[in-house]
Amino acid sequence: MSTTDDALTSADGPALPGGLALTDDPGLADDPGLADDPVLTDNPGLADDPVLTDGPTLDDAFALADDLAELRRALHREPELGLFLPRTQRKVLDALAGLPLEITTGERLSSVTAVLRGGRPGPAVLLRADMDALPVTEDTGLPYASTVPGVMHACGHDLHTAGLVGAARLLAARREELAGDVVLMFQPGEEGDGGAGIMIEEGVLDAAGRRVAAAYGLHVFSTQLPLGVAATRAGTFLAASDAFDAVVTGRGGHGSMPHLTRDPLVAACEMVTALQTRIAREIDVNDPAVITVGALHAGDARNVVPGRAEFRATVRTYSEAGRVAAQALVERTLKGIALAHGVEVDVDYRRQYPPTVNSAREAAFALETARELFGPHAAVEAPTPVSGSEDFSFLLERVPGAFVGIGACPPGTDPATAPVNHSPQAVFDDAVLPAQAALLARLATGALARYADGPGDGSSVRSPAAGRAA
């Protein structure tokens, strides 16, 4: 999930290590969270639900816990940025080896698309995990901390990837029972490179031979949600994220004689403060927007008026109307102030990720599925949208679906004060991995049943999946 503008504007390697005994890894051996985490077993609403311990999907998921944790930690040690993640891709391909999947890889990015054909005809649904890391220097002290300088899985995408591998194994074990197909989407480039859009262009939504009926994705949170608790909402769940760069050009000169200059720095400072005033006066408080200027640069000497100033900002909105209004406000405000100061301003405004909008039916289905799986208190409806953004939004612009948050805050840590996603200190508990795998698998099987007689019933002719064969 992208939460900063840097992230939005934010290497071949070895395969998954083999032969590592979990009891020999100090980070795994004594971790009570891998199979019997106290939050998952002692939390009211989880412990008393027989599905948690007796349901076949969760039983199978907990049986995979150690393997998924080992994969996640291997991914965490070797994070990669952007669209090209060869070591990550190799680990995913190795983890999927032996499963009855039709696997292809992307042409323009290191994606993996895997299609699981059900034993009976039916619709197709999609499950997605993002795989890329962030340009963050890790400061967790974990035994499996990043070994790549300046790169860290600070947003939990390593857990997403391992969780989807777990779902693939759970679903493959029940392939003959499935009435339809499941598309597994392992996506690079969520943190600013729009990898979901590229995978859509390369055919991921039609990888099963016809358009998927629905798409589902999960995102772990190191804070806000207790471990194992899922949350989503109908309508806008995550904000749109746009960005702009402004370059103000004036006439420099000596600092003692500013009347002979056209000071771009003063104009830029007025622009920054004016944006905060204008957004409070022009944007509907019921459809809010946030403009944050994160970088401002001008000049090198204290006694010289520079000839140029520039600043960069992120814009968050929650609807298409809000996006349009915010862009118009920015351009009008900056150009008006430039005119008043006798300087020029060039505004490069970029629409990046649209709001992540869950269909009401799919959001309700996701919450119901989580409650059935984990217990009535382990799934909550989010009261308001989250201000982060996601390129899963590109999928939801094209097909129905739901994006769901799930708590991964370690036991003993207060979710209200724990380091947030994207922090160098962000820590995610591996105990959430079986829950992720089980929830994704249950969403897929439930959706196939729900769409069996409706849209996406597989009436079109199957075609090969996009990309090249792995």
N, C-alpha and C positions, 0 to 999 in steps of 0.2 A: 504494500500500500504506500502510495506516494504521499508524503506529508510536508515536503519542503520544495521550494523551487529548484534548488540545486539537484535534488533527486529527480525532479521532473525534466530538467534540462541537462535531471538525475531522474589457449594455451593447452595443447594436448597433454594429457597426464595419465597416471595409472588408474586402473579400474578399482572398483570398491575393494578395500583390503580384505583378504580372506584369512581364515585361520585365527582371527583375534578372539580369544576367549573373553567373554564379557566379565568373567571374574578376575581377569588380569588387568582390566582397565579401571583405574581408580575412580574414573568418573562414572562408571557403570556399575561396578561391583556392589557398592553399598547404597545405591540409589533406590529408596523404597518406592519411588514413583513409577518404576517401569511396569510392574504388574499389579501392585496392590496399593497405589497411592492413597493416603488417608483421606484426601479431599474427595477422591472419586468413590471411595467405599464408605466413608463415614458422613458424607454430606447429606442432611435430610433432603429427601426428594430423589436422591440417587440410590442410597443404600437400601431403601425399602422397596424399590422397584425390582420385581423379579427379572425383568428383561435385562437389567444391568449384569446380573451374574448368570442367568439361565438362558438368555436369548442367544441363539446360535451365532448371530452376527457379532455380538460383543464377545462371546466366548472365543470365537476365532480371532477376533481383533486383538484381544489380550494375549493370545498365544503368539502373535506376531510382534509383541511389544519390544522384545530385545533386539530382534532383527531390524525393526524400524528405527530404534534408537541408534544402533550401530551405523545405519545408513545416514541418518540425520547428522550424526557427529562427523562422519567422513565428509559430508557436504560442507559442514560448518568449518572444518579445518582448511578447506581449499575453496573459498568463495571466489566467484567471478562476476565481473560487471558487464552490463549491457546486453547486446544481442548475440554475442558469440561466447558461448560457455562450453568449450570442448570437453574439459575435464568433468564438468557437471553432467553434460549429455552422456558421456561414457559411463558414468556411475549409474545413471538412470537406465540406460540400455542394458547394462549388466544386471541390474536389479530386476528387470522385466524378463530377462532371458529364461526360456523354458515355459513361459505362459502362452496360452493359445491366442496370441494377438497378431494382428496385421499392423506392422510397425513401419512408419515412414519418418524421415527427418526433413527439416526445412531446407529451402534453397538460400534464403536471405537471412537466416538466423539459425542458431543451434537448437531448434525445437525438436520435440519428439511427439508424434501423434500415433496413438495406438488404438486400434478398433477391436473390441471384443464382440464377436458375433454370438448372439444368443442361440440357444438350441431350437427356438421356435420363432416364426416370423413376428414382426411387431415394429414399433417405432424405434427411433434412435434418440438418445439423450447424451449430454456432454458433461463431463467433470473436468475442472481445470485447476492446475497448480502453477504458480509462477516460480522461477528458479534463480533469478538474479539477486545479487547482493548489492551493498551500498558502499560508496567511498568514505568509509568511517573506520577509524583506528580503534580496534577493540580494546576495552578496558574492563573485562569481567573477571579475569583471573581463573577462568574455567580450564580444566585440563585438556579440553578439546578446542581451545580458542583458535582463532584464525592464525594460520601460518603465513598469510599473504599480507605484507605491510600495507596499511592504509585501506584495506578492504575487509568488510565484515558482513555477516548475515544478521544485520541489526533489525530487520523487519520480519524475521521468521519464515522467509521463503524456503529455507532448508527444511523446516517442519512441514510446510505445504507439500513439498516434493515427496518427502518420505511418506506423508499421509496418503497421497494419491497412489503411490506404489502399493501401500497397504490395501487400499480400496481395490486396486487392480487384482491383487491376490485373492481377496475375499470374493470378488465377483467371478473371477476365473474358476474358483472352486465350485461355483453354482451355475456355470455357463449353461448347462443343459436345461436349467429351470427358467432361464431368462427368455421372455417373449419380446425380443428386440435386441438392439445393439447398443453398446456403450462406447462413446468416443472419449479417450483419455488425452487431455491436452496439457502437455508439459511445456510451459512458455517462458522463454527468456524476455528480457527487456521490459519488465513492468515499470521499473523505476525511471520513467521518463522517456524511454525509447519507443513506446507504443507497440510492443511486441504482439499484443493481442490483435491489433489492426493488421499487422503483417501476416499473422497466421490466418486471419479471416480471408485476406486476399489470396493466400495460398491454398484455401479450401478447407480449413479445419471444420467449419460448420457443416460441410457436406461430405466429410471423410467417410461416412458410413454408406455413401451412395445416394443419400437424400438428406435434406435439411433436418438437423436435429430438432426435436419438438421442444426441448427445454435445455437450459444450461445452469449449472450450479458451481459455486466456488466458496471456499472457506478462507478466512483470514484469522490468524492467531493474534492475540493482544497480550503484551507483557504487563499491562496495567488495565485498569477500569473494570475488567470482568474477573470474577474468581475462576480458578482452574476448573475447566470442564463445563462451564456455563456458556450456552450459546445465545446469541442475540441477533435479531434483524428486525426489519419493519417493512410494511408495504410502502410503495412509493420511493421517494428519494432516501437512500440509505447513506450514500457518500456524496461529497460535493464534487462539482466540476472544478477543474484546475486549469486556469489559463495564466499566461505570463506576458510581461512586456519589458522591453529595454527602451530607455529614453536617452537620447544624446542631445545635449543642449550646447549650442555653438554660439559664442559671442565674440568679443574683441578684448584680448588680454592687454595688460599694461602694468604700470607700477602701482603698488598698493597704496602709495601716498596720494595718488591722483585718480581715484576711481571714477571721477566725472569724465575722464577721457576714455573710459572703457565701456564695454557692454558686458556686465558681470554675469557669466552663466552659472556661477556657483550660487549666488543669491537667488537667481531665478529657479534653479533646481531645488533649493531648500524650500522655497515658497510652494513649488509644485508638490513636494512630498507632504507638507502639512495641509495644503488645500485639498488634496485627495481625501484625507480623513474627514474633513468638514463636509465636502460635497457628497461623499457616500452616505453620510448620516442625514443629509437633507434631500437626496434624490432617490434613494433606494428604499423600497417598501420594507418596513421592519418585519413584516410577516413573510418576506421572501428575501432573507438577508444576503449581504455580500461582505467580504473581507478583502481589503487591499493591504498587503504588507510589503514595504520596501525593505529589502534585505541587504542591499549593497548601494553605496554612494561613493563616487570617486571623482576627485578634481584636484588639480594643482600639485605642486611639489615644494613650494617655498611660501613662507608666511607673509612675505612682502610683495608677492606677485599675484595679480589678478589673472587667473588662468583663462585660456581661450576656449576651454571645453570642460563640461561636466557631464557625468552620465550616472544613471541609476537603474537598478533592476528590481522588479517586483513580481509577486505572485498574487493572483486574484482567485478567490473562492466564491462560488455561487451555487445555488441549489435548484435552479430551473433554467430552461433555455431562455425564457424571458429575462431572467436575472443576468444571464451571460451577456445578452445583447445590450441591456441597459448599462451594465458595468463597463463594457468596452466603449460605448458612446460617451459615457461620463469621463473616462480617462482621456480619451483623445480630445474632447472639447475643453476640458480643464487645462491640460498641458499646453495646448495651442493658444488658448486665451491668455494664459500667464506669459508665455513667450512673447506674444504680441505686445503686452503691456510693458515688458522689459526691453523690447527692441532686440531680442535674440531669436535664434531659430531653434526649433525642436523637431527631432525626427523620432517618431514613435514606432517601434516594431512590436506590434501586438500579435501574439500567437495563441490561437485556440488549441488547447492540448487535449485534456480528457473531459468528456461530458460527465454530467452527474450519473451516478450509479443508481438506477431506478429499478427496484424490484416490482414485478407484477404482484398485485394483491393476492391472487390465488396461489402463486408460488411461494410468497413469503409466509402465508398461512400454512401451507403444506410443509415448508421447512421447519417452522416452529413446532408443528404437530409431530413431525417425525422425530425431532430432537427430544420432545417430551416423552414420546413413546419409548425412545431408546434409553434415555438417561434418567427420566423421572420428571414429574410435573413442575418441580422448582428449578430445573436445570436448563430452562429455555425461557427467555424473556423478550418481550417486544420493546425495542428501543424507542424511547419517548421522542427523541429528536434525531435528525441526521448527524453523522460524524463528519467533521470538516476535512478529513483526509480524502484522497481521491484514488481512483483505481481504473486501469484500462480494461478491467472486466466489463466496464460500462459499454464498451464497443459491442460486446456480445449481446448485452441486454437491450441495445438499440435494435437488434435484429431478430432475437428470439425471446420468448418468455423465460423467466428464470429468477433465481434468488442468490444473493451474496450474503453470507452469514459470518458473523464474528464469533470467535470462541476463545474463552479465557485460557491463557497458558502461564499465568502468574504462579511462581513456585510457592509451595506451602511455607508458611511462616513469614511471607512477605505481604504487606498490605497493598492490595490492588490500587488503592487510592493514592499511594505515594511511591510505588515502584517506578523505576526508570521506564520511560515510554519507548515505544517502537521508534527506531532510528537513533536512539541514544547509544553511545559507546558502552554504557553499562547495562543495556537491555539484556535480560535473561529470560528464556522460555523453558518451561518444564517439559521434558520428554514424555511425561505421563499423559499428555494430551494426544499423543500420536495414535494410540488405539481408538480413542474417541473420534478423532478426525476420520480415520479409515472407516470406522463403522458408520458414521453419519453420512459420509459420501456414498458408501455402498448402499445404504438404506434409501438415500435420496434417489439413486439411480434405479433401484428395483421398484420403489414406489412409483416413480414417474413413469417407468415403462408400463406398469399396470394401469395407471391413470390415463395415459395417452393411447392405450391399446385401441380404443374405438373412436379416437378423436384425431386432431391434427397430428401430423407426423406419423401416420400409420404405415409408412414405408411403401406407398403406392408407386413411387417413382423407381426407375431402373437404377440398380446399384452401379457405381462407377469406382475406379480405383481411388484410393486416398491420395490427397495432394502430397507433393514432395517427392524425394527420391527414396528408394528402398534402403533401409538401414542395413 
